Amino acid sequence: AAPRTNRTAATMGLKEDFDKAAEEAKALPASTSQEDQLILYGLFKQANIGDNTAPKPGMLDFKGKAKWEAYSKNKGMSKDEAMENYIAKVAELQEA
């Protein structure tokens, strides 16, 4: 592989690592806590979409509200940083 000399090449490697981590996340044990699942969800959305601009779900939509809040916690985080954090969180959960 050619050495990574520019930002685009570095980002491409990060995206590949992120995609790999996203596949690995699907194989995490069912015992993975809901809190950890929400952290991964929020980071995944931030990495792929950017800041949450959707309106907050109604108070009776508990699942939707939890997902919205997990996503919104990452507001202002760059997509690259979200990818890095997602990769690290998946690796942490695989070791647990």
C-alpha positions as CSV (number, residue, x, y, z in Angstrom):
1,A,0.0,0.0,0.0
2,A,1.2,3.5,-0.8
3,P,2.1,5.7,2.2
4,R,-0.6,8.0,3.3
5,T,0.6,11.5,2.4
6,N,-2.5,13.5,2.1
7,R,-5.8,14.1,4.0
8,T,-7.9,12.2,1.5
9,A,-5.9,9.0,1.8
10,A,-6.0,9.2,5.6
11,T,-9.7,9.7,5.5
12,M,-10.2,6.8,3.2
13,G,-8.3,4.5,5.6
14,L,-10.5,5.8,8.4
15,K,-13.7,5.2,6.5
16,E,-12.5,1.6,5.8
17,D,-11.7,1.0,9.4
18,F,-15.1,2.6,10.4
19,D,-17.0,0.3,8.0
20,K,-15.1,-2.7,9.4
21,A,-16.0,-1.7,12.9
22,A,-19.7,-1.2,11.9
23,E,-19.7,-4.8,10.6
24,E,-18.0,-6.1,13.8
25,A,-20.5,-4.2,15.9
26,K,-23.3,-6.4,14.5
27,A,-21.6,-9.4,16.0
28,L,-21.3,-7.9,19.6
29,P,-23.0,-10.1,22.2
30,A,-26.6,-9.6,23.0
31,S,-25.5,-8.8,26.5
32,T,-24.1,-5.5,25.3
33,S,-25.8,-2.8,27.5
34,Q,-28.4,-0.6,26.1
35,E,-26.3,2.4,27.1
36,D,-23.4,1.1,25.0
37,Q,-25.7,0.4,22.1
38,L,-27.0,4.0,22.3
39,I,-23.4,5.3,22.3
40,L,-22.6,3.4,19.2
41,Y,-25.9,4.5,17.6
42,G,-25.1,8.2,18.2
43,L,-21.6,8.0,17.0
44,F,-22.6,6.0,13.9
45,K,-25.2,8.6,13.0
46,Q,-22.8,11.5,13.7
47,A,-20.1,9.9,11.5
48,N,-22.5,9.3,8.6
49,I,-24.8,12.3,8.7
50,G,-23.3,15.0,11.0
51,D,-25.2,17.0,13.6
52,N,-28.7,15.9,14.5
53,T,-31.2,18.3,12.9
54,A,-34.3,16.1,13.4
55,P,-37.0,17.4,15.9
56,K,-37.0,15.6,19.3
57,P,-39.6,12.8,19.4
58,G,-42.6,13.1,21.6
59,M,-42.3,12.2,25.3
60,L,-44.2,8.9,24.9
61,D,-41.7,7.7,22.2
62,F,-39.2,6.4,24.7
63,K,-37.1,4.5,22.3
64,G,-37.0,7.3,19.7
65,K,-36.2,9.8,22.4
66,A,-33.3,7.7,23.7
67,K,-31.9,7.3,20.2
68,W,-32.4,11.1,19.5
69,E,-30.6,12.0,22.7
70,A,-27.7,9.6,22.1
71,Y,-27.2,11.1,18.6
72,S,-27.6,14.7,19.9
73,K,-24.8,14.2,22.5
74,N,-22.3,14.3,19.6
75,K,-23.4,17.7,18.2
76,G,-20.4,19.6,16.9
77,M,-18.2,16.5,16.6
78,S,-16.5,16.1,13.3
79,K,-17.4,13.1,11.2
80,D,-13.8,11.9,11.4
81,E,-13.8,12.2,15.2
82,A,-17.1,10.3,15.4
83,M,-15.6,7.5,13.3
84,E,-12.5,7.3,15.5
85,N,-14.6,7.2,18.7
86,Y,-17.0,4.6,17.1
87,I,-14.0,2.4,16.2
88,A,-12.5,2.7,19.7
89,K,-15.9,1.9,21.4
90,V,-16.4,-1.2,19.2
91,A,-12.9,-2.4,20.1
92,E,-13.6,-1.7,23.8
93,L,-16.8,-3.7,23.7
94,Q,-15.1,-6.6,21.9
95,E,-12.6,-6.9,24.7
96,A,-15.2,-6.9,27.4
